Amino acid sequence: MSDGIKKMHLIIDISYLYHRHIYSVRSGARRKLSAIVDGQLVDTTMIYFTLQDLEAIRKRWLTACDELVVSICFDSKSDRKDENKEYKSKRNSLTEDDFNCMRNIQEIVTNIGYNVYKAQGMEADDLVTSLVSKYKDDFDFTVIYTPDSDLLVNLGEKVGLMRYKTSLAKLAKGKDVMDKAHLAIGVNNYSIVMSDEWGCWAPYNVTMLYKCTVGDSSDNVPGIKGFGPVAFDGYLKYLTTQLGVTSEQFAEMNKAENVEEILKRSADYFGEFKLQQALDALELVKFRQVDVGKPEKKDSNESRNTEYGRYSMVSLFS
């Protein structure tokens, strides 16, 4: 039974589903799995747990709409790392075995018929944002699955975000873990959620402005040196009282060109040196548009059964 949504677009950044199992598998906490695939013995442990999460997410939304279109975005080595060696340098590096697993996962989801996106030099976040900006009006609602707050710039009346939180995952038990491990964020609760997380006032939608001034420690984006949440709170008050920025203008700061414009208007507030630090950080946090094909409904129960059967993972379909 649909909740009034006829056509929904489900966009998943596959990398975090993979990464969330790495520690438990490498530590031996998970039983190893394997299968003979096309005459070769394949370690399917990480493949299985990643796709198990993917299918749990897909099934969660099946009854919420009449037609569910699934898109899966893969990372490539980011061009940003060539521009700034420190960018995302804290992230766990993958081994050659991991890359082989990801190639197998990409092949499986492609054969199933899910929309698969990967582009040289681009991160999954770039692909997600490109999909939303180009095709959001083709759907009654779009849901993004990610652990990153960066993608909050895509929120809108027809776009919501399910953000993975490790703290919620640790509390979740049983089959509903993928549902309970994600925090739903939309236009109406953005300010409440992000004000609490950042410890300062967060009007909708200042995600990009926050990250290029305060920075983002998880991605090694420096922002303005010594500029924290308290300073950001003061800066927002300056924007409203001195520059007359309205709530409607804050909402438009999900666009990099608008963030750049407001930063340059704040030159007297920051001074030349700090302003340049913020503008440099903006180059790292803004998204890059990618030429993405139109997402369509191409998957089927038959293709899922065939592909999961090929990898001896029939339980993912049943």
Secondary structure, DSSP 8 states (H G I E B T S, - for coil): --SSEEEEEEEEEHHHHHHTTHHHHHTT-S---EEEETTEEEE-HHHHHHHHHHHHHHHHHHTTEEEEEEEEE-----HHHHH-TTTTTTS----HHHHHHHHHHHHHHHHHT-EEE--TT--HHHHHHHHHHHHGGGSSEEEEEES-GGGGGG-BTTEEEEEE-HHHHHH--GGGHHHHTEEEE-TTTHHHHHHHHHTS---TT-HHHHHHHT-BGGGTB--STT--HHHHHHHHHHHHHTS---HHHHHGGGSHHHHHHHHHHTHHHH-HHHHHHHHHHHHHHS--------------HHHHHHHHHHTT-GGGT-
